[in-house]
Amino acid sequence: MQVLNILSQIWKSGANIYLDKKDDRIAIKDQHLIPSEVMQAAEENFQAIDDWFKSWKDESAEKITLQKMIYQICGWQKNDRLNDWYVADEDSLMMFIDWTVVLAKNGWKDLYEDHRQYENGESNEMARELYKRAVIYAKKGA
């Protein structure tokens, strides 16, 4: 089972799995909500999950914001601020969709596959613009 598929099932269960910043280890909140077959898959793929989380540790705020946007659209992790932004700024939502189209043209066909390997100059430029828009929206709401 793919890492993002396992993680999405954990998040959709209402539990949270994350890299704890205190000790750089995988942590799970509300583990009792995770179906046993999903928990078993997570245990069997623990190293891949750990590697995936650690691969995001040093990513830019821009890339992390885009990651959160994907998770919100997919329904994997709820993010009210992103949802409010999508509703308030249709142009940014459409730009996000266009960004995913560029990734798809570069070969990203599976939501459960890490999109970063399909980035190129065009998608990176769009990502920068989306991040700028997100920051401006967040500052307006602060």
C-alpha positions as CSV (number, residue, x, y, z in Angstrom):
1,M,0.0,0.0,0.0
2,Q,1.3,3.5,-0.9
3,V,2.4,5.8,1.9
4,L,-0.1,8.6,1.1
5,N,-2.9,6.1,0.8
6,I,-2.2,4.8,4.3
7,L,-1.8,8.4,5.7
8,S,-5.0,9.6,4.0
9,Q,-6.9,6.7,5.6
10,I,-5.5,7.5,9.0
11,W,-6.4,11.2,8.6
12,K,-9.9,10.4,7.3
13,S,-10.5,8.1,10.3
14,G,-10.2,11.2,12.5
15,A,-6.8,10.3,13.9
16,N,-3.7,12.2,13.2
17,I,-0.2,10.9,12.3
18,Y,2.6,13.4,12.1
19,L,6.3,13.9,12.7
20,D,6.7,15.2,16.3
21,K,9.0,18.2,16.2
22,K,10.2,17.5,19.8
23,D,11.9,14.2,19.1
24,D,11.7,13.9,15.3
25,R,9.6,10.7,15.6
26,I,6.3,9.6,14.2
27,A,3.4,10.3,16.5
28,I,-0.3,9.3,16.4
29,K,-3.1,11.1,18.1
30,D,-6.4,9.2,18.6
31,Q,-5.0,5.9,17.4
32,H,-8.1,4.1,18.6
33,L,-10.0,5.7,15.7
34,I,-7.8,4.0,13.1
35,P,-9.3,0.8,11.6
36,S,-7.1,-2.3,12.4
37,E,-6.3,-3.1,8.8
38,V,-5.0,0.5,8.2
39,M,-3.0,0.4,11.4
40,Q,-1.5,-2.9,10.3
41,A,-0.6,-1.4,6.9
42,A,1.0,1.5,8.7
43,E,3.1,-0.8,10.9
44,E,4.2,-2.8,7.9
45,N,5.2,0.4,6.0
46,F,6.6,2.3,9.0
47,Q,10.0,3.0,7.5
48,A,8.5,4.3,4.3
49,I,6.1,6.5,6.3
50,D,9.0,7.8,8.5
51,D,11.1,8.5,5.4
52,W,8.2,10.3,3.7
53,F,7.5,12.6,6.7
54,K,11.2,13.4,7.1
55,S,11.4,14.2,3.4
56,W,9.1,17.2,4.1
57,K,11.1,18.5,7.1
58,D,13.3,20.9,5.2
59,E,10.8,21.8,2.5
60,S,9.9,25.5,1.9
61,A,6.8,27.1,3.3
62,E,5.6,27.4,-0.3
63,K,5.8,23.6,-0.9
64,I,4.2,22.8,2.4
65,T,1.3,25.1,1.7
66,L,0.7,23.4,-1.6
67,Q,0.9,20.0,0.2
68,K,-1.8,21.3,2.6
69,M,-3.9,22.5,-0.3
70,I,-3.8,19.0,-1.9
71,Y,-4.8,17.4,1.4
72,Q,-7.7,19.8,1.8
73,I,-9.1,19.3,-1.7
74,C,-8.8,15.5,-1.3
75,G,-10.5,15.6,2.0
76,W,-7.6,14.0,3.8
77,Q,-7.0,16.7,6.4
78,K,-9.5,19.5,7.2
79,N,-8.1,23.0,7.0
80,D,-10.8,25.6,7.6
81,R,-8.5,28.5,6.7
82,L,-7.7,27.0,3.3
83,N,-11.3,26.2,2.7
84,D,-12.3,29.8,3.5
85,W,-9.6,31.0,1.1
86,Y,-10.9,28.8,-1.7
87,V,-14.4,30.1,-1.2
88,A,-13.3,33.8,-1.0
89,D,-10.7,33.7,-3.9
90,E,-12.0,31.8,-6.8
91,D,-9.1,32.9,-9.0
92,S,-6.6,31.3,-6.6
93,L,-8.7,28.1,-6.5
94,M,-8.7,28.0,-10.3
95,M,-4.9,28.6,-10.3
96,F,-4.5,25.7,-7.9
97,I,-6.5,23.5,-10.3
98,D,-4.3,24.7,-13.2
99,W,-1.2,23.9,-11.1
100,T,-2.5,20.3,-10.7
101,V,-3.1,20.1,-14.5
102,V,0.5,21.1,-15.1
103,L,1.6,18.3,-12.7
104,A,-0.7,15.9,-14.5
105,K,0.9,16.9,-17.8
106,N,4.2,16.1,-16.3
107,G,3.0,12.6,-15.4
108,W,1.3,12.9,-12.0
109,K,-1.7,10.6,-12.4
110,D,-2.1,9.2,-8.9
111,L,-3.1,11.4,-5.9
112,Y,-1.4,8.8,-3.6
113,E,2.0,9.5,-5.3
114,D,4.2,12.3,-4.1
115,H,3.6,15.2,-6.5
116,R,7.1,16.7,-6.0
117,Q,8.7,14.5,-8.6
118,Y,6.5,16.0,-11.2
119,E,7.3,19.7,-10.6
120,N,9.0,21.8,-13.2
121,G,9.6,25.5,-13.9
122,E,6.0,26.2,-14.8
123,S,4.5,24.5,-11.8
124,N,7.1,26.1,-9.5
125,E,6.2,29.5,-10.8
126,M,2.5,28.8,-10.2
127,A,3.3,27.5,-6.7
128,R,5.2,30.7,-5.8
129,E,2.2,32.8,-7.0
130,L,-0.3,30.6,-5.0
131,Y,1.9,30.9,-1.9
132,K,2.0,34.7,-2.3
133,R,-1.8,34.7,-2.6
134,A,-2.2,32.5,0.5
135,V,0.0,34.8,2.5
136,I,-1.9,37.9,1.4
137,Y,-5.2,36.2,2.3
138,A,-3.9,35.0,5.7
139,K,-2.7,38.5,6.5
140,K,-6.1,40.0,5.7
141,G,-7.8,37.6,8.0
142,A,-5.3,38.0,10.9
